[in-house]
Amino acid sequence: MTIEELFVDLVGTDPVVQGLAGGLVIAFLNFVGASIVLVWRNPTEKWLDAALGFAAGVMLSASFTSLLLPGIEFASEPGYRALQLGGVVLAGVVPVLVGFFLGVAVLDRGERWVQYVGPMISNRLVPNSETQTDGGEDSHRHAHFAGSATTESGSVKARVMSVLLFTVAITLHNMPEGLAVGVGFGSGDVSGGIALMLAIGIQNIPEGLAVSVAAINAGLGRRWYAAVAGIRAGLVEIPLALFGAWAVIVAAPLLPYAMGFAAGGMLYVIGDEIVPATHSRGHERVATLGLMIGAALMLTLDVVLA
């Protein structure tokens, strides 16, 4: 029995239910990654950079093999009901590119929006200089927004502020991942959906670990954050996977746009967040090797499950 047949036997043939199952799987694996800190208490920065590089490689390969190229192929088929804008038929690569740049724009604006969340919630309890979130510094360590530089009297409020900002920033990164899995199943390509589910689920493990370590460095408890990380991931990945599957079934012409959107969001996270973070602490070589291994794994999954 193949993996595809086993998945269909367990979940059924409804693409929406398959999308929901995919969202549950990737959210669970994120929780598994976040929980590793309970047993691996002090992972080194070198290992974390290698793990994040691996996650970036998986996302990079998945963006092309499971989203962009299939989206272009779908929008190029004779039976594709293309949208029209001013007499111009949006088919072929065009709808994928439109979705791609929309995904980039949403993630870019979301990253910039995060820096304004803190002052709105806390009435500027945290100085602006401590709420830098626009790429650059250390992507998966957003918990340093309100780190140890705060005064003792404001440390409790600053820590709460740190948790809020941290949660919002990381949730933005999970959005395109959940959407990609849902779109994959909604397209009707079960094998492609499974490949995306496994790939994104696997990369969620090191990502969840890195996020937990960053939270612990900010002073959050191991058990508390490990539990909340799974809930936080599920709150965004599961509904978006469900929505992605439902949306492309109800409006099939939107599939190439959705695929491009998910790919654009993931590639933005790689370029703006993961690569700068993994190349900022002197571990560029292991991070690059991790990226290569992750890309190779995703390519293998795509071929094996085709």
Helices and strands as residue ranges (DSSP letters): H 3-11, H 15-35, G 36-38, H 45-62, I 63-68, H 69-76, E 83-85, E 88-90, H 93-122, G 128-130, G 139-146, H 155-186, H 190-217, H 222-250, G 252-254, H 255-269, I 270-274, H 275-278, H 284-304
